[in-house]
Amino acid sequence: MRRRQQREDRHVVIIPIEIDEEKESAYLDAWQHAAEVMAEQPGFIRTHMFRTIVPGSTFRLVNVAEWESTAHWEAAMNVCPMLGQQIAVAHASNYEAVRTVLPASPQSPGSGDGHPPAGLSPAEAHRRVVDGELTLVDVREEDEWAARHPAGAVHAALGTLPAALPDLPDGPPAFVCRTGTRSVQGGAQAIRAGRSSVYTVAGGLEAWETAGLPVVVPGREGAGNGA
């Protein structure tokens, strides 16, 4: 009997990026903002940025993005904030996914998967943190955390969050990022890991600062806004 082969109908975009080393930081900042916008578009699955480890490589960075379909990707490109930017030369190549191997990751019973984390306003999240009711977890990258972060937060970058979750306090966590996209992903990871009463800070650090809540800027005395 012939075995029916399943086929993934997904669209993968691989973009090698030619860029000078001194421009990389500015490009990554622009890419981070664009990636968060794209993550809010229909059909988005995931995106990654890689840096080559081969000295002298023409394409210093490579961006890989995965979408549910070609149509979703083409529609999202209409709102991409990096269109027309001149920081780097990008060469897009489109690929169709034909095989995928994923690590086994069985869900534990009662993991609570299937519902999103609850959103809190920055003011409410701050109040609960001050009252000891929540642990505020900043899931941005190390350089973002080092530049400034919400007062009272602990740091666990999104990519390291699965390993960091067991070391967080047992109480409810509230995840925060720059604008709110990565914090939802972090909250979903916590729910899958069996955490209950998981929250995110709506609007992220940008909304936190707009609300006048305190931030820590390393190298300066005290906290920033609202201290």
VEXTOR-337045 format. One record per atom (N, C-alpha, C, O): residue number from 1; atom name; z negated, x negated, y negated. Coordinates in steps of 0.2 Angstrom, whole numbers, always signed. Layout:
N
seq|atom|c3|c1|c2
NUM|CA|Z|X|Y
...
//
This chain:
227
seq|atom|c3|c1|c2
1|N|+0|-4|+6
1|CA|+0|+0|+0
1|C|+0|-4|-6
1|O|-4|-9|-7
2|N|+4|-3|-11
2|CA|+5|-7|-17
2|C|-1|-5|-22
2|O|-3|+1|-23
3|N|-4|-10|-24
3|CA|-10|-10|-29
3|C|-7|-9|-36
3|O|-3|-13|-38
4|N|-9|-4|-39
4|CA|-7|-2|-46
4|C|-10|-7|-51
4|O|-17|-8|-51
5|N|-6|-11|-55
5|CA|-9|-16|-59
5|C|-10|-12|-66
5|O|-6|-9|-69
6|N|-16|-13|-69
6|CA|-18|-10|-75
6|C|-15|-15|-81
6|O|-15|-21|-80
7|N|-13|-12|-86
7|CA|-10|-16|-92
7|C|-14|-14|-98
7|O|-15|-8|-100
8|N|-16|-19|-102
8|CA|-20|-18|-108
8|C|-14|-17|-114
8|O|-10|-21|-115
9|N|-15|-12|-117
9|CA|-10|-10|-123
9|C|-14|-12|-129
9|O|-16|-8|-133
10|N|-14|-19|-130
10|CA|-17|-22|-136
10|C|-12|-26|-140
10|O|-8|-29|-137
11|N|-14|-27|-146
11|CA|-9|-32|-150
11|C|-13|-38|-153
11|O|-19|-37|-156
12|N|-11|-44|-151
12|CA|-15|-50|-153
12|C|-11|-53|-158
12|O|-5|-55|-157
13|N|-14|-55|-163
13|CA|-10|-59|-169
13|C|-14|-66|-169
13|O|-20|-67|-170
14|N|-10|-71|-168
14|CA|-12|-78|-169
14|C|-9|-81|-175
14|O|-3|-82|-175
15|N|-13|-84|-179
15|CA|-10|-87|-186
15|C|-13|-94|-186
15|O|-18|-95|-188
16|N|-8|-99|-185
16|CA|-10|-106|-187
16|C|-10|-107|-194
16|O|-5|-104|-198
17|N|-15|-110|-197
17|CA|-15|-111|-204
17|C|-15|-118|-206
17|O|-19|-122|-204
18|N|-10|-120|-210
18|CA|-10|-127|-213
18|C|-13|-127|-219
18|O|-12|-124|-224
19|N|-18|-131|-220
19|CA|-23|-132|-226
19|C|-26|-139|-226
19|O|-28|-142|-222
20|N|-27|-141|-233
20|CA|-30|-147|-234
20|C|-38|-146|-233
20|O|-40|-141|-234
21|N|-41|-151|-231
21|CA|-48|-151|-229
21|C|-52|-149|-235
21|O|-57|-145|-235
22|N|-50|-151|-241
22|CA|-54|-149|-247
22|C|-54|-142|-249
22|O|-58|-139|-253
23|N|-49|-139|-247
23|CA|-48|-132|-248
23|C|-50|-127|-243
23|O|-50|-121|-243
24|N|-53|-130|-237
24|CA|-55|-126|-232
24|C|-61|-121|-233
24|O|-60|-115|-232
25|N|-66|-123|-237
25|CA|-71|-119|-239
25|C|-69|-113|-243
25|O|-71|-108|-241
26|N|-65|-114|-248
26|CA|-62|-108|-252
26|C|-58|-104|-247
26|O|-59|-97|-248
27|N|-54|-106|-243
27|CA|-50|-102|-238
27|C|-55|-98|-234
27|O|-54|-92|-233
28|N|-60|-101|-231
28|CA|-65|-97|-226
28|C|-68|-92|-230
28|O|-70|-87|-227
29|N|-70|-93|-236
29|CA|-73|-88|-240
29|C|-69|-82|-241
29|O|-71|-76|-240
30|N|-62|-83|-243
30|CA|-58|-78|-244
30|C|-56|-74|-237
30|O|-56|-68|-237
31|N|-56|-78|-232
31|CA|-55|-75|-225
31|C|-61|-71|-223
31|O|-60|-66|-220
32|N|-67|-73|-224
32|CA|-73|-69|-223
32|C|-72|-62|-226
32|O|-74|-57|-223
33|N|-71|-62|-232
33|CA|-70|-56|-236
33|C|-64|-52|-233
33|O|-65|-46|-232
34|N|-59|-55|-232
34|CA|-53|-51|-229
34|C|-55|-48|-222
34|O|-53|-43|-220
35|N|-58|-52|-218
35|CA|-60|-50|-211
35|C|-65|-44|-211
35|O|-64|-40|-207
36|N|-69|-44|-216
36|CA|-74|-38|-216
36|C|-70|-32|-219
36|O|-72|-26|-216
37|N|-65|-33|-223
37|CA|-61|-27|-225
37|C|-57|-24|-219
37|O|-57|-18|-217
38|N|-54|-29|-215
38|CA|-50|-27|-209
38|C|-54|-24|-204
38|O|-52|-20|-200
39|N|-60|-26|-203
39|CA|-65|-24|-198
39|C|-66|-16|-199
39|O|-69|-13|-195
40|N|-65|-14|-205
40|CA|-67|-7|-207
40|C|-60|-3|-205
40|O|-61|+4|-206
41|N|-55|-6|-204
41|CA|-48|-2|-203
41|C|-48|+1|-196
41|O|-51|-2|-191
42|N|-45|+7|-195
42|CA|-44|+9|-188
42|C|-40|+5|-184
42|O|-35|+1|-186
43|N|-42|+4|-177
43|CA|-39|+0|-172
43|C|-41|-7|-172
43|O|-39|-11|-167
44|N|-45|-9|-176
44|CA|-48|-16|-176
44|C|-52|-17|-170
44|O|-57|-13|-169
45|N|-52|-23|-167
45|CA|-56|-24|-161
45|C|-60|-30|-163
45|O|-66|-30|-162
46|N|-57|-36|-164
46|CA|-61|-42|-166
46|C|-56|-47|-169
46|O|-50|-47|-168
47|N|-60|-52|-172
47|CA|-56|-58|-175
47|C|-60|-64|-175
47|O|-66|-64|-175
48|N|-57|-70|-174
48|CA|-60|-76|-173
48|C|-57|-81|-177
48|O|-50|-81|-178
49|N|-60|-86|-180
49|CA|-57|-92|-184
49|C|-59|-98|-180
49|O|-65|-99|-179
50|N|-54|-102|-178
50|CA|-55|-108|-175
50|C|-53|-114|-179
50|O|-49|-114|-183
51|N|-57|-120|-178
51|CA|-55|-126|-182
51|C|-53|-131|-176
51|O|-56|-132|-171
52|N|-47|-135|-177
52|CA|-45|-139|-173
52|C|-50|-145|-172
52|O|-53|-147|-177
53|N|-50|-148|-166
53|CA|-54|-154|-165
53|C|-50|-160|-164
53|O|-52|-166|-162
54|N|-43|-159|-165
54|CA|-38|-165|-164
54|C|-37|-168|-171
54|O|-34|-164|-176
55|N|-39|-174|-172
55|CA|-38|-177|-179
55|C|-30|-177|-181
55|O|-26|-178|-177
56|N|-29|-176|-187
56|CA|-22|-176|-190
56|C|-18|-170|-188
56|O|-12|-170|-189
57|N|-21|-165|-185
57|CA|-17|-159|-183
57|C|-14|-156|-189
57|O|-18|-155|-194
58|N|-8|-153|-189
58|CA|-5|-150|-194
58|C|-8|-143|-196
58|O|-9|-142|-202
59|N|-10|-140|-191
59|CA|-13|-133|-192
59|C|-21|-134|-191
59|O|-23|-134|-185
60|N|-24|-135|-196
60|CA|-32|-136|-196
60|C|-36|-130|-193
60|O|-40|-131|-190
61|N|-33|-124|-195
61|CA|-37|-118|-193
61|C|-32|-114|-189
61|O|-26|-114|-190
62|N|-35|-110|-185
62|CA|-31|-105|-181
62|C|-35|-98|-181
62|O|-41|-98|-179
63|N|-32|-93|-184
63|CA|-35|-86|-184
63|C|-32|-82|-178
63|O|-26|-81|-178
64|N|-37|-79|-174
64|CA|-34|-75|-169
64|C|-38|-68|-170
64|O|-44|-67|-170
65|N|-33|-63|-170
65|CA|-36|-56|-172
65|C|-33|-51|-166
65|O|-27|-52|-164
66|N|-37|-47|-164
66|CA|-35|-42|-159
66|C|-36|-35|-161
66|O|-41|-33|-164
67|N|-30|-31|-160
67|CA|-30|-24|-163
67|C|-28|-20|-157
67|O|-25|-22|-152
68|N|-29|-13|-158
68|CA|-28|-8|-152
68|C|-20|-7|-151
68|O|-18|-6|-146
69|N|-17|-8|-157
69|CA|-9|-8|-156
69|C|-6|-11|-162
69|O|-9|-13|-167
70|N|+1|-12|-161
70|CA|+5|-15|-167
70|C|+4|-11|-173
70|O|+4|-13|-178
71|N|+5|-4|-172
71|CA|+5|+0|-178
71|C|-2|+0|-182
71|O|-2|+0|-188
72|N|-8|-1|-178
72|CA|-14|-2|-182
72|C|-14|-8|-186
72|O|-16|-8|-192
73|N|-11|-13|-183
73|CA|-11|-20|-187
73|C|-7|-19|-193
73|O|-8|-22|-198
74|N|-1|-16|-192
74|CA|+4|-16|-197
74|C|+1|-11|-203
74|O|+2|-13|-209
75|N|-3|-6|-201
75|CA|-6|-2|-206
75|C|-11|-6|-210
75|O|-12|-5|-216
76|N|-15|-10|-206
76|CA|-21|-13|-209
76|C|-18|-19|-214
76|O|-21|-20|-219
77|N|-12|-21|-213
77|CA|-9|-27|-217
77|C|-8|-24|-224
77|O|-8|-28|-229
78|N|-7|-18|-225
78|CA|-6|-15|-231
78|C|-12|-15|-236
78|O|-11|-15|-242
79|N|-18|-16|-233
79|CA|-24|-16|-237
79|C|-27|-23|-237
79|O|-33|-24|-240
80|N|-24|-28|-233
80|CA|-27|-35|-233
80|C|-28|-38|-239
80|O|-22|-39|-243
81|N|-34|-40|-241
81|CA|-34|-44|-248
81|C|-32|-51|-248
81|O|-32|-54|-254
82|N|-30|-54|-243
82|CA|-27|-61|-243
82|C|-20|-61|-244
82|O|-17|-66|-244
83|N|-16|-55|-243
83|CA|-9|-55|-244
83|C|-7|-58|-251
83|O|-10|-56|-256
84|N|-3|-63|-251
84|CA|-1|-66|-257
84|C|-5|-72|-260
84|O|-3|-75|-264
85|N|-11|-73|-256
85|CA|-15|-79|-258
85|C|-11|-86|-257
85|O|-7|-86|-252
86|N|-12|-91|-261
86|CA|-9|-97|-260
86|C|-13|-103|-258
86|O|-11|-109|-259
87|N|-19|-101|-255
87|CA|-23|-107|-254
87|C|-21|-111|-248
87|O|-21|-117|-248
88|N|-17|-108|-243
88|CA|-15|-111|-237
88|C|-8|-108|-235
88|O|-6|-103|-237
89|N|-5|-112|-231
89|CA|+1|-109|-228
89|C|+0|-106|-221
89|O|-3|-110|-217
90|N|+1|-100|-220
90|CA|+0|-97|-213
90|C|+6|-95|-210
90|O|+11|-92|-213
91|N|+6|-96|-203
91|CA|+12|-94|-199
91|C|+10|-89|-194
91|O|+6|-91|-189
92|N|+12|-83|-195
92|CA|+9|-78|-190
92|C|+14|-77|-184
92|O|+20|-77|-184
93|N|+11|-77|-178
93|CA|+15|-76|-172
93|C|+12|-71|-168
93|O|+6|-71|-167
94|N|+16|-66|-166
94|CA|+13|-60|-162
94|C|+14|-61|-155
94|O|+19|-63|-152
95|N|+8|-59|-151
95|CA|+8|-59|-144
95|C|+6|-53|-141
95|O|+2|-49|-144
96|N|+8|-51|-135
96|CA|+6|-46|-131
96|C|+1|-48|-126
96|O|+3|-52|-122
97|N|-5|-45|-125
97|CA|-10|-47|-120
97|C|-7|-44|-113
97|O|-5|-38|-112
98|N|-7|-49|-109
98|CA|-4|-47|-102
98|C|-10|-48|-97
98|O|-10|-45|-91
99|N|-15|-53|-98
99|CA|-20|-54|-93
99|C|-26|-56|-97
99|O|-26|-59|-102
100|N|-32|-53|-95
100|CA|-38|-54|-98
100|C|-44|-55|-92
100|O|-44|-52|-88
101|N|-48|-61|-93
101|CA|-53|-62|-89
101|C|-60|-62|-93
101|O|-60|-65|-98
102|N|-64|-57|-91
102|CA|-70|-56|-95
102|C|-76|-58|-91
102|O|-76|-57|-85
103|N|-82|-61|-93
103|CA|-88|-62|-89
103|C|-91|-56|-87
103|O|-91|-51|-91
104|N|-94|-56|-81
104|CA|-98|-50|-79
104|C|-104|-49|-84
104|O|-108|-54|-85
105|N|-105|-43|-86
105|CA|-111|-42|-91
105|C|-113|-35|-89
105|O|-112|-30|-93
106|N|-116|-34|-84
106|CA|-119|-27|-82
106|C|-124|-25|-87
106|O|-128|-28|-89
107|N|-123|-18|-88
107|CA|-128|-15|-93
107|C|-135|-14|-89
107|O|-135|-11|-84
108|N|-140|-15|-93
108|CA|-147|-14|-90
108|C|-148|-7|-90
108|O|-146|-4|-95
109|N|-152|-4|-86
109|CA|-154|+3|-86
109|C|-158|+5|-93
109|O|-162|+1|-95
110|N|-156|+10|-96
110|CA|-160|+12|-102
110|C|-158|+8|-108
110|O|-162|+7|-112
111|N|-152|+5|-108
111|CA|-151|+0|-113
111|C|-150|+4|-120
111|O|-150|+0|-125
112|N|-148|+10|-120
112|CA|-148|+14|-126
112|C|-141|+13|-129
112|O|-140|+15|-135
113|N|-136|+10|-125
113|CA|-129|+9|-128
113|C|-126|+16|-129
113|O|-128|+21|-125
114|N|-121|+16|-133
114|CA|-118|+22|-134
114|C|-119|+26|-141
114|O|-116|+31|-143
115|N|-124|+23|-145
115|CA|-125|+26|-152
115|C|-126|+20|-156
115|O|-129|+15|-155
116|N|-124|+21|-163
116|CA|-124|+16|-168
116|C|-131|+15|-170
116|O|-135|+20|-170
117|N|-133|+9|-173
117|CA|-139|+9|-176
117|C|-140|+13|-183
117|O|-135|+15|-186
118|N|-146|+15|-184
118|CA|-147|+19|-190
118|C|-147|+15|-197
118|O|-149|+9|-197
119|N|-144|+18|-202
119|CA|-143|+15|-208
119|C|-149|+16|-213
119|O|-152|+21|-213
120|N|-151|+11|-216
120|CA|-157|+11|-221
120|C|-154|+9|-228
120|O|-150|+4|-228
121|N|-156|+12|-233
121|CA|-155|+10|-240
121|C|-158|+3|-241
121|O|-163|+2|-238
122|N|-156|-1|-245
122|CA|-159|-8|-246
122|C|-167|-7|-249
122|O|-171|-10|-246
123|N|-168|-2|-253
123|CA|-175|-1|-255
123|C|-179|+1|-250
123|O|-185|-1|-249
124|N|-177|+6|-245
124|CA|-181|+8|-240
124|C|-182|+2|-235
124|O|-188|+2|-232
125|N|-177|-2|-233
125|CA|-178|-7|-229
125|C|-183|-12|-232
125|O|-187|-15|-228
126|N|-182|-14|-238
126|CA|-187|-18|-241
126|C|-194|-16|-241
126|O|-199|-19|-239
127|N|-195|-9|-242
127|CA|-202|-6|-242
127|C|-205|-7|-235
127|O|-211|-9|-234
128|N|-201|-6|-230
128|CA|-203|-6|-223
128|C|-205|-13|-221
128|O|-209|-15|-217
129|N|-201|-18|-223
129|CA|-202|-25|-222
129|C|-209|-27|-225
129|O|-213|-30|-222
130|N|-210|-25|-231
130|CA|-216|-27|-235
130|C|-222|-24|-231
130|O|-227|-27|-231
131|N|-221|-18|-229
131|CA|-226|-14|-225
131|C|-227|-17|-218
131|O|-232|-14|-215
132|N|-223|-21|-216
132|CA|-224|-24|-209
132|C|-221|-19|-204
132|O|-223|-20|-198
133|N|-217|-15|-206
133|CA|-214|-10|-201
133|C|-208|-12|-198
133|O|-205|-10|-193
134|N|-204|-17|-201
134|CA|-198|-19|-199
134|C|-197|-27|-199
134|O|-201|-30|-203
135|N|-193|-30|-195
135|CA|-191|-37|-195
135|C|-184|-37|-198
135|O|-179|-34|-195
136|N|-183|-40|-204
136|CA|-177|-40|-207
136|C|-173|-46|-204
136|O|-175|-52|-205
137|N|-167|-45|-201
137|CA|-163|-51|-198
137|C|-157|-52|-202
137|O|-152|-47|-201
138|N|-156|-57|-205
138|CA|-149|-59|-208
138|C|-145|-62|-203
138|O|-146|-67|-200
139|N|-139|-59|-202
139|CA|-134|-61|-196
139|C|-128|-65|-199
139|O|-123|-66|-196
140|N|-128|-67|-206
140|CA|-123|-71|-209
140|C|-123|-78|-206
140|O|-128|-80|-202
141|N|-118|-82|-208
141|CA|-117|-88|-205
141|C|-122|-93|-209
141|O|-125|-91|-214
142|N|-123|-99|-206
142|CA|-128|-104|-209
142|C|-127|-105|-216
142|O|-132|-106|-220
143|N|-121|-107|-218
143|CA|-120|-108|-225
143|C|-121|-103|-230
143|O|-123|-104|-235
144|N|-120|-96|-227
144|CA|-121|-91|-231
144|C|-129|-90|-232
144|O|-131|-89|-238
145|N|-132|-91|-227
145|CA|-140|-90|-227
145|C|-143|-96|-232
145|O|-147|-94|-236
146|N|-140|-102|-231
146|CA|-143|-107|-235
146|C|-141|-106|-243
146|O|-145|-109|-247
147|N|-136|-103|-244
147|CA|-135|-102|-251
147|C|-139|-97|-255
147|O|-142|-98|-260
148|N|-141|-91|-251
148|CA|-146|-86|-253
148|C|-147|-81|-248
148|O|-142|-80|-244
149|N|-153|-78|-248
149|CA|-154|-73|-243
149|C|-159|-68|-245
149|O|-163|-70|-249
150|N|-160|-62|-242
150|CA|-165|-58|-244
150|C|-172|-61|-243
150|O|-173|-64|-237
151|N|-176|-60|-247
151|CA|-183|-62|-246
151|C|-187|-58|-240
151|O|-186|-52|-240
152|N|-190|-62|-236
152|CA|-193|-59|-231
152|C|-189|-59|-224
152|O|-192|-56|-219
153|N|-183|-61|-225
153|CA|-178|-61|-219
153|C|-179|-67|-214
153|O|-182|-72|-217
154|N|-177|-66|-208
154|CA|-177|-71|-203
154|C|-169|-72|-202
154|O|-165|-67|-203
155|N|-167|-78|-200
155|CA|-160|-79|-199
155|C|-158|-80|-191
155|O|-161|-83|-187
156|N|-153|-76|-190
156|CA|-150|-76|-183
156|C|-142|-75|-184
156|O|-141|-69|-184
157|N|-138|-80|-184
157|CA|-131|-78|-185
157|C|-128|-74|-180
157|O|-130|-74|-174
158|N|-123|-70|-181
158|CA|-121|-65|-177
158|C|-118|-68|-170
158|O|-120|-65|-165
159|N|-115|-74|-171
159|CA|-113|-77|-164
159|C|-118|-79|-160
159|O|-117|-80|-154
160|N|-124|-80|-162
160|CA|-130|-83|-158
160|C|-135|-77|-157
160|O|-140|-79|-154
161|N|-134|-71|-159
161|CA|-139|-66|-159
161|C|-141|-64|-152
161|O|-147|-63|-151
162|N|-136|-64|-147
162|CA|-139|-62|-140
162|C|-144|-67|-138
162|O|-149|-65|-134
163|N|-143|-73|-139
163|CA|-148|-78|-137
163|C|-155|-78|-141
163|O|-160|-80|-139
164|N|-154|-76|-147
164|CA|-160|-76|-152
164|C|-164|-69|-151
164|O|-170|-70|-153
165|N|-161|-64|-149
165|CA|-165|-58|-148
165|C|-172|-58|-145
165|O|-176|-55|-147
166|N|-172|-62|-139
166|CA|-179|-62|-136
166|C|-184|-65|-140
166|O|-190|-64|-139
167|N|-182|-69|-145
167|CA|-187|-73|-149
167|C|-189|-69|-156
167|O|-193|-71|-159
168|N|-186|-63|-157
168|CA|-187|-59|-163
168|C|-194|-55|-161
168|O|-195|-54|-155
169|N|-198|-53|-166
169|CA|-204|-49|-165
169|C|-202|-43|-161
169|O|-196|-40|-161
170|N|-207|-40|-158
170|CA|-205|-34|-153
170|C|-204|-28|-157
170|O|-201|-23|-154
171|N|-206|-27|-164
171|CA|-205|-21|-167
171|C|-198|-20|-169
171|O|-193|-24|-167
172|N|-196|-14|-173
172|CA|-190|-13|-174
172|C|-186|-18|-179
172|O|-189|-20|-184
173|N|-180|-20|-177
173|CA|-176|-24|-182
173|C|-172|-21|-186
173|O|-169|-15|-185
174|N|-171|-23|-192
174|CA|-166|-21|-197
174|C|-161|-27|-199
174|O|-163|-32|-201
175|N|-155|-26|-197
175|CA|-150|-31|-198
175|C|-146|-31|-205
175|O|-145|-25|-207
176|N|-145|-36|-208
176|CA|-142|-37|-214
176|C|-136|-42|-214
176|O|-137|-47|-211
177|N|-131|-41|-217
177|CA|-126|-46|-218
177|C|-123|-46|-226
177|O|-127|-44|-230
178|N|-117|-47|-227
178|CA|-115|-48|-234
178|C|-114|-41|-237
178|O|-116|-39|-242
179|N|-110|-37|-233
179|CA|-108|-30|-235
179|C|-109|-25|-230
179|O|-109|-19|-232
180|N|-112|-26|-224
180|CA|-114|-21|-220
180|C|-110|-21|-213
180|O|-112|-17|-209
181|N|-104|-24|-213
181|CA|-100|-24|-207
181|C|-103|-28|-201
181|O|-104|-25|-195
182|N|-105|-34|-202
182|CA|-108|-38|-196
182|C|-115|-35|-194
182|O|-116|-36|-188
183|N|-118|-32|-199
183|CA|-125|-30|-197
183|C|-124|-24|-192
183|O|-129|-23|-188
184|N|-119|-20|-192
184|CA|-118|-15|-188
184|C|-117|-18|-181
184|O|-119|-15|-176
185|N|-113|-23|-181
185|CA|-111|-26|-174
185|C|-118|-29|-171
185|O|-119|-29|-165
186|N|-122|-32|-176
186|CA|-128|-35|-173
186|C|-133|-30|-171
186|O|-136|-31|-165
187|N|-133|-24|-174
187|CA|-137|-18|-172
187|C|-135|-16|-165
187|O|-139|-14|-161
188|N|-128|-16|-164
188|CA|-125|-13|-158
188|C|-127|-18|-152
188|O|-129|-16|-146
189|N|-127|-25|-153
189|CA|-129|-30|-148
189|C|-137|-28|-146
189|O|-138|-29|-141
190|N|-141|-27|-152
190|CA|-148|-26|-150
190|C|-149|-20|-146
190|O|-153|-20|-142
191|N|-145|-15|-147
191|CA|-146|-8|-143
191|C|-144|-10|-136
191|O|-147|-7|-132
192|N|-138|-13|-135
192|CA|-136|-15|-128
192|C|-141|-19|-125
192|O|-142|-19|-119
193|N|-145|-23|-128
193|CA|-150|-27|-125
193|C|-156|-24|-124
193|O|-161|-26|-121
194|N|-157|-17|-126
194|CA|-162|-13|-124
194|C|-167|-12|-130
194|O|-172|-9|-129
195|N|-165|-14|-136
195|CA|-170|-13|-142
195|C|-169|-6|-144
195|O|-164|-3|-143
196|N|-175|-3|-146
196|CA|-175|+4|-148
196|C|-176|+4|-156
196|O|-179|-1|-158
197|N|-175|+9|-159
197|CA|-177|+10|-167
197|C|-173|+4|-170
197|O|-177|+0|-174
198|N|-167|+3|-169
198|CA|-163|-2|-173
198|C|-160|+0|-179
198|O|-157|+6|-179
199|N|-160|-4|-184
199|CA|-158|-2|-191
199|C|-153|-7|-194
199|O|-153|-13|-192
200|N|-149|-5|-199
200|CA|-145|-9|-203
200|C|-146|-8|-210
200|O|-148|-2|-212
201|N|-145|-13|-214
201|CA|-146|-12|-222
201|C|-139|-10|-224
201|O|-134|-14|-225
202|N|-138|-4|-227
202|CA|-132|-1|-229
202|C|-130|-5|-235
202|O|-134|-6|-240
203|N|-124|-8|-235
203|CA|-121|-11|-241
203|C|-123|-19|-241
203|O|-120|-23|-245
204|N|-127|-21|-236
204|CA|-128|-28|-235
204|C|-132|-31|-241
204|O|-135|-28|-245
205|N|-131|-38|-242
205|CA|-134|-42|-247
205|C|-132|-40|-254
205|O|-135|-40|-259
206|N|-125|-38|-254
206|CA|-123|-36|-261
206|C|-126|-30|-263
206|O|-128|-30|-269
207|N|-128|-25|-259
207|CA|-131|-19|-261
207|C|-139|-21|-263
207|O|-142|-18|-267
208|N|-141|-25|-259
208|CA|-148|-27|-259
208|C|-149|-30|-266
208|O|-154|-29|-270
209|N|-145|-35|-268
209|CA|-145|-38|-275
209|C|-144|-33|-281
209|O|-147|-33|-286
210|N|-139|-28|-279
210|CA|-138|-23|-284
210|C|-144|-19|-286
210|O|-145|-17|-291
211|N|-148|-18|-281
211|CA|-154|-14|-281
211|C|-159|-18|-284
211|O|-165|-15|-286
212|N|-158|-24|-286
212|CA|-163|-28|-289
212|C|-169|-30|-285
212|O|-174|-32|-287
213|N|-168|-31|-278
213|CA|-173|-33|-273
213|C|-173|-40|-273
213|O|-168|-44|-274
214|N|-178|-43|-271
214|CA|-179|-51|-271
214|C|-175|-54|-266
214|O|-174|-52|-260
215|N|-172|-60|-268
215|CA|-168|-65|-264
215|C|-171|-71|-265
215|O|-174|-73|-270
216|N|-170|-75|-260
216|CA|-172|-82|-260
216|C|-166|-87|-261
216|O|-161|-86|-257
217|N|-166|-91|-265
217|CA|-161|-96|-267
217|C|-164|-103|-266
217|O|-168|-105|-270
218|N|-163|-106|-260
218|CA|-166|-113|-258
218|C|-164|-118|-264
218|O|-159|-118|-267
219|N|-169|-121|-266
219|CA|-169|-126|-271
219|C|-171|-124|-278
219|O|-172|-128|-282
220|N|-173|-117|-278
220|CA|-176|-114|-284
220|C|-183|-112|-283
220|O|-184|-110|-277
221|N|-187|-112|-288
221|CA|-194|-110|-287
221|C|-194|-102|-287
221|O|-190|-99|-291
222|N|-197|-99|-282
222|CA|-198|-92|-281
222|C|-192|-89|-279
222|O|-187|-92|-277
223|N|-192|-82|-279
223|CA|-187|-78|-276
223|C|-183|-76|-283
223|O|-185|-76|-288
224|N|-177|-73|-281
224|CA|-172|-71|-287
224|C|-174|-64|-289
224|O|-180|-62|-290
225|N|-169|-60|-289
225|CA|-169|-53|-292
225|C|-175|-49|-289
225|O|-177|-49|-283
226|N|-179|-46|-294
226|CA|-184|-42|-292
226|C|-190|-45|-289
226|O|-195|-42|-287
227|N|-191|-52|-290
227|CA|-197|-55|-287
227|C|-203|-54|-292
227|O|-208|-56|-290
//
